[in-house]
Amino acid sequence: MVAGWFTQDSGEEDFRLLGTRCTACSSVFFPREDSYCRNPACAGGGLAEVQLSKRGRVWSYTDGRYRPPAPYVSDPAAEWKPYALLAVELEAERMVVLGQAVPGVTVAELAVGMEVEVVPGVLNEDAGTVWTTWHWRPVETAS
C-alpha cells in the first residue's frame, strides 16, 4: 500500500517513509517533492521516489503538553496524555525528520544520539476509517 508519505507492503518490517531524490544533484526530500528540485544550487532534474532509511538517531526531542491542532483529533472530554516529539537524523539522506514517539515512550526514556526506527502508527480512527501515520520507536525497546 502506498499512502504518499510512507509505504507498508506486508508488515511493520517493511514500513518505510517515502521521499524523492533529484536525479541531477542526488538531493533527497521529505516530505516527497513531485514538481521540482528544492536544492537552490541545482538546475533541476527528474525526481525519483525513494524509501528513506528505516533507522536514524535522535537529534533532538521534547514533550508535547498540549492538544495538537488538526489534523490530529482528540476528544476534549478525555484525559490528555503528553506525547514525545522527536527530530530524527537520517544519516544517509543527510536530513532530519520530525515525528512522534510510539505511544508510551516518554522524554525520560530518550537521549540525543539514541537509535530509533520508524514504525506505523494510528493518527485516528472511527467506524469506517483508520488514519495512519509514522512513529519513532527506540531500538532498545523494539520487540
Buried (B, 14 or more C-beta within 10 A) or exposed (E): EEEEBBBBEEEEEEBBBBBBBBEBBEBBBBEBBEEEBEBEEBEBBEBEEBEBBBBBBBBEBEBBEEEEEEEBEEEEEEEEEEBBBBBBBBEEBEBBBEBBBBEEBEBEBBEEEBEBBBBBBEBEEEEEEEBBBBBBBBEEEEE
